[in-house]
Amino acid sequence: MAQEIKLKTPYITLGQLLKIADVISSGGQAKWFLQEYGEDIFVNGENDFRRGRKLYPGDKVEIENVGSFIMKEA
């Protein structure tokens, strides 16, 4: 089952999601994580590992061996 991420702003970036979801411990690790595991990251079913990718309510992010996340309005 996908974990819901409540957005308090109109959108967040993929890098911010990684920190919010406790996939990484600091924002500085986002670039490294995305370079290493980019081929295992899917946004709305398409491979996408851009740190600045904007995620809006309704978007679904799947990271292999980590989990699924659905963006929801707060």
C-alpha positions as MATLAB code, in Angstrom:
seq = 'MAQEIKLKTPYITLGQLLKIADVISSGGQAKWFLQEYGEDIFVNGENDFRRGRKLYPGDKVEIENVGSFIMKEA';
ca = [
       0.000    0.000    0.000;
       1.233    3.467   -0.867;
       2.152    5.953    1.837;
       0.293    9.258    1.590;
       2.386   12.439    1.599;
       0.311   15.498    2.525;
       1.417   18.596    0.624;
       1.206   21.922    2.449;
       2.376   23.744   -0.691;
       1.135   23.422   -4.299;
       3.982   20.980   -5.059;
       7.218   19.486   -3.742;
      10.260   18.282   -5.633;
      11.413   14.691   -5.889;
      14.456   15.595   -3.779;
      12.183   16.969   -1.038;
      10.049   13.822   -1.148;
      13.094   11.647   -0.493;
      13.806   13.592    2.706;
      10.153   13.771    3.858;
       9.753   10.015    3.331;
      12.974    9.281    5.281;
      14.614    7.669    2.267;
      17.608    9.973    2.833;
      18.638   11.812    5.989;
      19.633   15.156    4.459;
      18.799   17.122    1.340;
      22.432   16.951    0.248;
      22.141   13.197   -0.250;
      19.378   13.554   -2.860;
      21.726   14.040   -5.820;
      23.789   10.982   -4.880;
      20.715    8.813   -4.219;
      19.139    9.738   -7.549;
      22.364    9.029   -9.451;
      22.782    5.626   -7.786;
      19.168    4.444   -7.815;
      17.634    6.519  -10.620;
      16.662    3.558  -12.751;
      14.543    2.241   -9.844;
      12.461    5.443   -9.471;
       9.150    5.899  -11.276;
       6.854    8.916  -11.248;
       3.347    8.109  -12.507;
       4.703    4.908  -14.072;
       7.553    6.590  -16.000;
      11.216    6.436  -15.044;
      12.209    9.883  -13.772;
      15.046   10.725  -11.439;
      15.363   14.507  -11.754;
      15.895   15.990   -8.310;
      13.819   19.043   -9.232;
      10.882   17.087  -10.681;
       7.736   18.761   -9.351;
       5.241   16.475   -7.658;
       1.616   17.613   -7.426;
      -1.409   16.146   -5.624;
      -2.373   12.897   -7.337;
       1.169   12.034   -8.450;
       2.476    8.600   -7.487;
       6.154    7.853   -6.901;
       7.438    4.291   -6.741;
      10.957    3.472   -5.570;
      11.967   -0.178   -5.815;
      12.900   -1.750   -2.462;
      11.682    1.407   -0.653;
       7.962    1.829   -1.337;
       5.242    3.836   -3.044;
       4.131    7.354   -2.211;
       1.004    9.254   -3.272;
       0.877   13.040   -3.093;
      -2.287   14.414   -1.422;
      -3.497   17.923   -0.616;
      -3.224   18.809    3.070;
];
